[in-house]
Amino acid sequence: MDQTTLVARLEAVVGPTGVFHRPADLLVYEYDGSVDGAVDTARPAAVVLPTSAEQVAAVVRIANEAELPVVARGAGTGLSGGAVAQRGGIIVSLSRMDRILDVDRDDRTALVEPGVINLELSEHTLPGGHFFAPDPSSQKACTIGGNVAENAGGPHCLKYGVTTNHVLGLEVVLPDGRIVWLGGRAAHTPGYDLTAALVGSEGMLGIVTKALVRLTPAPEATLVLLAAFGDIDGASQAVSSVIAAGVLPAALEMMDALTIQAVEPAYHAGYPLDAGAVLLIELDGATDEVRETGEEVAALCAAAGATAVRAATAKAERDLLWKGRKMALAAMGRLAPNYYLHDTVVPRSKLPITLRRVGEVAREFDIPIANVFHAGDGNLHPLMLFDRRERGAVERVLAASNELLHFCVSPEIGGALSGEHGIGTEKRDHITLVYTADDLAAMAGVKNAFDPRLTFNPEKLFPKGYMCGEVRALRAQALAQKHGIYAF
Amino acid sequence: MPSEAVGRRPEGWGQAGVASANGRPTGAPAIDGLAAGRVLHPGSAAQVADALADAVSQGLAVAPLGGGTALALGNVPDRLDLALSTAALGDVIAYEPGDLVLSVGAGARLADVQALLAEHGQELPFEAPRGDRATIGGLVATAIAGPRRLANGTLRDLLIGIAVAHPSGTVTRAGGMVVKNVTGFDLPRLYHGSLGTLGVIVSANFKVVPAPRHEATVLAVTPDLAAALAAAKSVGGLASRPGALEVMLDGEGWTVAARFFGRPGTVDSAVAAAKGVLGEGTRRLEGAASTAWWRRYVDGQAIEVGPDEVMVRAAVRPRDSGSLAEAILGVIGEHGVTSRAVSVSPGLGTVVARLGFPQAPDGAPALRRVQRALLGVADHVTILAAPPAWKAGLDVWGEPPATLDVMRALKSQFDPERTLNRGRFAGHI
């Protein structure tokens, strides 16, 4: 199908204002939220902005006829290249499907279109006493559809779980162009849990056109503690003490000296400028429980060597403490023109050794690294600061990042390649560090079952050159030779 | 914090001990009256994979076997030659209390796992019938969960990693030992509830949580179902949210049971609030008494039936729980069956009922009619257990969803020869 025919066919589905195909209009869609050079960019043949599931399905059928790949895209805030059309084809932007269709307070659910902004859902439901718990740092811009595709996390996942724990059902356009529901309002859908397979599948199995998500009742009381420490080790010790005491905070975030120095002058959140590290510890629940637990946690921080502990219960005060954390990335502009945000997870007990390694890597590669991360669940986000105009800077940053990745997933640390950003193109060639060929074959089996022609979001997650279709997934291999080795 | 109990097999754990539904040890178990010719007890993941590959090459049909507490679940197998027991795979693989993560072999029994966690003040916020026999692998495969699902979800929500042996003779892993992980497709959750039809789960990793410091339960008896459901709704709406909330048929009347967890003071005020809503005549169970009451209640939902009995589970959106329960009572009346136990989970939208069939021994036509009637009043209906002869020809999972073709494609990717649990899962996969 030539470009003119393609555009005409697409316009017939979504109207002329729903198709972008001129190079200037496509430019922004060549990127995602990552810094230039971190992920490969690519130009799609066209971007389509449908307003209904039927339109998405029609676009998918046209793409199939034209034998073009299909890439779903939310707000484009992803950092792993998931929303970039690596092999060209059609980008389906879900940004015009942005209606909150239903909020059911009794069932504690919301039915939303994929383009609804994460924060807007919570803002919409909070006056009635509910919120949507996953809260990625990009929540002012990122969409629920994108959250589902990447299985997004956020600070409050420590207590409330990640996106997959909050998705009850999905309306999905499959790669063959059918519209189906997976899961739903009633529990115990017969058969395999296809909803689980879809969440976090990086747009490779289906395009979400509606999401039925769980709403969480707003807690009766919320307390935020700010604890300052002389160094990161002290803060790490406090994290361990809190967990060992049997306290499960709603959020437990750490920021190091470099982050504090970027954030405090910009936002006046009240972080002591001379601190080596601060912890933000949020507790929520019943009023008495929160008060008592707060006193206990404050004492634990003091015992771990906190130089100051401050408690905030009033919303304005809490918001100010959080503002520093949430704006940390933006504040980095004060320190350097560019940053590369790294995302790995290590077991909580490995935080101190991992943070020491981060410090070493910063020195070895001569890159300032700020640490601002989800300490409670071991999800590290070292921020590598650089100026990409400087020759070789991007390469140096990527090399340093590579070094850290290898360290985090090494057997002695036992971490994960990505905690919440996804694999995409950014880490596709690293996935063999954590998964064997057999492990990947099982994942290829899932891909083949949903998308046998491999048209949805190609070139993602699996290593370059990996042929899902040729993996005779889990077919019997060495069958005959193995006899009599197990006890009866 | 030092690693705890790695590779340790506590006294009595995972030793060969395949038990039949009545608790007596047995050699080769039967599923729906079909006896497996042989039972193997592989001692490693690789041995499970080898046994599966052998079975494929010999054209055998295999059923994975855990504690044998849910063998009645599923359609009558198309065929059964070999049972693969996980009894020798019950080790603690890793437990890091400071990391709140645990990895155990599939054959580990739930009660043993909870006891180990309790030594460190932690738990899986999860319960299942016959926890003293039910295994971790079986519970993941069957997606069985108890009333704490209301506040804590199921094992699906706690799973962070898994290892599975496949008919191809391979062992694959997905996820890991960290609580947040988006590396690759989320296979652990896909295996949850797949009834061993994609592979045999050989080990599973979970996030665990600090055990609540205290618990108490409020029980209130009401004259009729409508009053009980109204009361339950009020309790469910309290600021101090219950960790479990059930309504059950109990002798003549209906009982509302609300369970609260937290610090002693928090539990006290929650109980006071619940009592305020439920009115006079409530009973309060404290600490161990509360725990024991719920264990008995959950054990009452064990997936097993007598020769004239059927156990069903129906699900609707939670707000329609009341009308579902009323409708089920209507179906019971119309079809000449009796209700021996009825449990409503109003926050979850499910009803589990144990029905007596006076038509026994020939209850098949009546069960067929009851299933059809229930499918008319609920979104999903599962016949959890029934006499095998009555199940023959039925799909106990109800109507398969529109995505059955995708499910079949998944099955053929993972188990092309249909070696595992042939015919037992939804759509007779």
Boltz contact constraints between the chains, C-beta under 6 A:
constraints:
  - contact:
      token1: [A, 106]
      token2: [B, 319]
      max_distance: 6.0
  - contact:
      token1: [A, 107]
      token2: [B, 317]
      max_distance: 6.0
  - contact:
      token1: [A, 107]
      token2: [B, 318]
      max_distance: 6.0
  - contact:
      token1: [A, 107]
      token2: [B, 319]
      max_distance: 6.0
  - contact:
      token1: [A, 151]
      token2: [B, 182]
      max_distance: 6.0
  - contact:
      token1: [A, 153]
      token2: [B, 180]
      max_distance: 6.0
  - contact:
      token1: [A, 165]
      token2: [B, 157]
      max_distance: 6.0
  - contact:
      token1: [A, 180]
      token2: [B, 402]
      max_distance: 6.0
  - contact:
      token1: [A, 180]
      token2: [B, 403]
      max_distance: 6.0
  - contact:
      token1: [A, 185]
      token2: [B, 317]
      max_distance: 6.0
  - contact:
      token1: [A, 186]
      token2: [B, 315]
      max_distance: 6.0
  - contact:
      token1: [A, 186]
      token2: [B, 316]
      max_distance: 6.0
  - contact:
      token1: [A, 186]
      token2: [B, 317]
      max_distance: 6.0
  - contact:
      token1: [A, 186]
      token2: [B, 349]
      max_distance: 6.0
  - contact:
      token1: [A, 186]
      token2: [B, 379]
      max_distance: 6.0
  - contact:
      token1: [A, 186]
      token2: [B, 380]
      max_distance: 6.0
  - contact:
      token1: [A, 187]
      token2: [B, 315]
      max_distance: 6.0
  - contact:
      token1: [A, 187]
      token2: [B, 348]
      max_distance: 6.0
  - contact:
      token1: [A, 187]
      token2: [B, 350]
      max_distance: 6.0
  - contact:
      token1: [A, 188]
      token2: [B, 315]
      max_distance: 6.0
  - contact:
      token1: [A, 188]
      token2: [B, 380]
      max_distance: 6.0
  - contact:
      token1: [A, 190]
      token2: [B, 397]
      max_distance: 6.0
  - contact:
      token1: [A, 190]
      token2: [B, 398]
      max_distance: 6.0
  - contact:
      token1: [A, 190]
      token2: [B, 400]
      max_distance: 6.0
  - contact:
      token1: [A, 190]
      token2: [B, 426]
      max_distance: 6.0
  - contact:
      token1: [A, 191]
      token2: [B, 401]
      max_distance: 6.0
  - contact:
      token1: [A, 191]
      token2: [B, 407]
      max_distance: 6.0
  - contact:
      token1: [A, 191]
      token2: [B, 426]
      max_distance: 6.0
  - contact:
      token1: [A, 192]
      token2: [B, 194]
      max_distance: 6.0
  - contact:
      token1: [A, 192]
      token2: [B, 407]
      max_distance: 6.0
  - contact:
      token1: [A, 192]
      token2: [B, 410]
      max_distance: 6.0
  - contact:
      token1: [A, 193]
      token2: [B, 190]
      max_distance: 6.0
  - contact:
      token1: [A, 193]
      token2: [B, 193]
      max_distance: 6.0
  - contact:
      token1: [A, 194]
      token2: [B, 403]
      max_distance: 6.0
  - contact:
      token1: [A, 196]
      token2: [B, 186]
      max_distance: 6.0
  - contact:
      token1: [A, 196]
      token2: [B, 189]
      max_distance: 6.0
  - contact:
      token1: [A, 196]
      token2: [B, 190]
      max_distance: 6.0
  - contact:
      token1: [A, 197]
      token2: [B, 190]
      max_distance: 6.0
  - contact:
      token1: [A, 200]
      token2: [B, 182]
      max_distance: 6.0
  - contact:
      token1: [A, 200]
      token2: [B, 186]
      max_distance: 6.0
  - contact:
      token1: [A, 201]
      token2: [B, 185]
      max_distance: 6.0
  - contact:
      token1: [A, 220]
      token2: [B, 239]
      max_distance: 6.0
  - contact:
      token1: [A, 240]
      token2: [B, 98]
      max_distance: 6.0
  - contact:
      token1: [A, 246]
      token2: [B, 121]
      max_distance: 6.0
  - contact:
      token1: [A, 246]
      token2: [B, 210]
      max_distance: 6.0
  - contact:
      token1: [A, 248]
      token2: [B, 209]
      max_distance: 6.0
  - contact:
      token1: [A, 248]
      token2: [B, 210]
      max_distance: 6.0
  - contact:
      token1: [A, 286]
      token2: [B, 240]
      max_distance: 6.0
  - contact:
      token1: [A, 286]
      token2: [B, 266]
      max_distance: 6.0
  - contact:
      token1: [A, 288]
      token2: [B, 265]
      max_distance: 6.0
  - contact:
      token1: [A, 288]
      token2: [B, 266]
      max_distance: 6.0
  - contact:
      token1: [A, 289]
      token2: [B, 262]
      max_distance: 6.0
  - contact:
      token1: [A, 289]
      token2: [B, 263]
      max_distance: 6.0
  - contact:
      token1: [A, 289]
      token2: [B, 266]
      max_distance: 6.0
  - contact:
      token1: [A, 292]
      token2: [B, 263]
      max_distance: 6.0
  - contact:
      token1: [A, 345]
      token2: [B, 178]
      max_distance: 6.0
  - contact:
      token1: [A, 345]
      token2: [B, 180]
      max_distance: 6.0
  - contact:
      token1: [A, 347]
      token2: [B, 99]
      max_distance: 6.0
  - contact:
      token1: [A, 347]
      token2: [B, 178]
      max_distance: 6.0
  - contact:
      token1: [A, 348]
      token2: [B, 99]
      max_distance: 6.0
  - contact:
      token1: [A, 349]
      token2: [B, 1]
      max_distance: 6.0
  - contact:
      token1: [A, 349]
      token2: [B, 98]
      max_distance: 6.0
  - contact:
      token1: [A, 349]
      token2: [B, 99]
      max_distance: 6.0
  - contact:
      token1: [A, 377]
      token2: [B, 179]
      max_distance: 6.0
  - contact:
      token1: [A, 377]
      token2: [B, 180]
      max_distance: 6.0
  - contact:
      token1: [A, 378]
      token2: [B, 178]
      max_distance: 6.0
  - contact:
      token1: [A, 379]
      token2: [B, 180]
      max_distance: 6.0
  - contact:
      token1: [A, 414]
      token2: [B, 177]
      max_distance: 6.0
  - contact:
      token1: [A, 416]
      token2: [B, 176]
      max_distance: 6.0
  - contact:
      token1: [A, 416]
      token2: [B, 178]
      max_distance: 6.0
  - contact:
      token1: [A, 416]
      token2: [B, 181]
      max_distance: 6.0
  - contact:
      token1: [A, 416]
      token2: [B, 183]
      max_distance: 6.0
  - contact:
      token1: [A, 417]
      token2: [B, 183]
      max_distance: 6.0
  - contact:
      token1: [A, 418]
      token2: [B, 182]
      max_distance: 6.0
  - contact:
      token1: [A, 418]
      token2: [B, 183]
      max_distance: 6.0
  - contact:
      token1: [A, 419]
      token2: [B, 180]
      max_distance: 6.0
  - contact:
      token1: [A, 420]
      token2: [B, 182]
      max_distance: 6.0
  - contact:
      token1: [A, 422]
      token2: [B, 182]
      max_distance: 6.0
  - contact:
      token1: [A, 434]
      token2: [B, 183]
      max_distance: 6.0
  - contact:
      token1: [A, 438]
      token2: [B, 170]
      max_distance: 6.0
  - contact:
      token1: [A, 438]
      token2: [B, 172]
      max_distance: 6.0
  - contact:
      token1: [A, 439]
      token2: [B, 172]
      max_distance: 6.0
  - contact:
      token1: [A, 439]
      token2: [B, 173]
      max_distance: 6.0
  - contact:
      token1: [A, 442]
      token2: [B, 172]
      max_distance: 6.0
  - contact:
      token1: [A, 443]
      token2: [B, 184]
      max_distance: 6.0
  - contact:
      token1: [A, 443]
      token2: [B, 185]
      max_distance: 6.0
  - contact:
      token1: [A, 445]
      token2: [B, 413]
      max_distance: 6.0
  - contact:
      token1: [A, 445]
      token2: [B, 414]
      max_distance: 6.0
  - contact:
      token1: [A, 446]
      token2: [B, 185]
      max_distance: 6.0
  - contact:
      token1: [A, 448]
      token2: [B, 413]
      max_distance: 6.0
  - contact:
      token1: [A, 449]
      token2: [B, 406]
      max_distance: 6.0
  - contact:
      token1: [A, 449]
      token2: [B, 409]
      max_distance: 6.0
  - contact:
      token1: [A, 449]
      token2: [B, 410]
      max_distance: 6.0
  - contact:
      token1: [A, 449]
      token2: [B, 413]
      max_distance: 6.0
  - contact:
      token1: [A, 473]
      token2: [B, 413]
      max_distance: 6.0
  - contact:
      token1: [A, 474]
      token2: [B, 166]
      max_distance: 6.0
  - contact:
      token1: [A, 474]
      token2: [B, 168]
      max_distance: 6.0
  - contact:
      token1: [A, 474]
      token2: [B, 414]
      max_distance: 6.0
  - contact:
      token1: [A, 475]
      token2: [B, 168]
      max_distance: 6.0
  - contact:
      token1: [A, 476]
      token2: [B, 56]
      max_distance: 6.0
  - contact:
      token1: [A, 476]
      token2: [B, 168]
      max_distance: 6.0
  - contact:
      token1: [A, 477]
      token2: [B, 168]
      max_distance: 6.0
  - contact:
      token1: [A, 477]
      token2: [B, 169]
      max_distance: 6.0
  - contact:
      token1: [A, 479]
      token2: [B, 53]
      max_distance: 6.0
  - contact:
      token1: [A, 479]
      token2: [B, 57]
      max_distance: 6.0
  - contact:
      token1: [A, 480]
      token2: [B, 57]
      max_distance: 6.0
  - contact:
      token1: [A, 482]
      token2: [B, 50]
      max_distance: 6.0
  - contact:
      token1: [A, 486]
      token2: [B, 42]
      max_distance: 6.0
  - contact:
      token1: [A, 486]
      token2: [B, 47]
      max_distance: 6.0
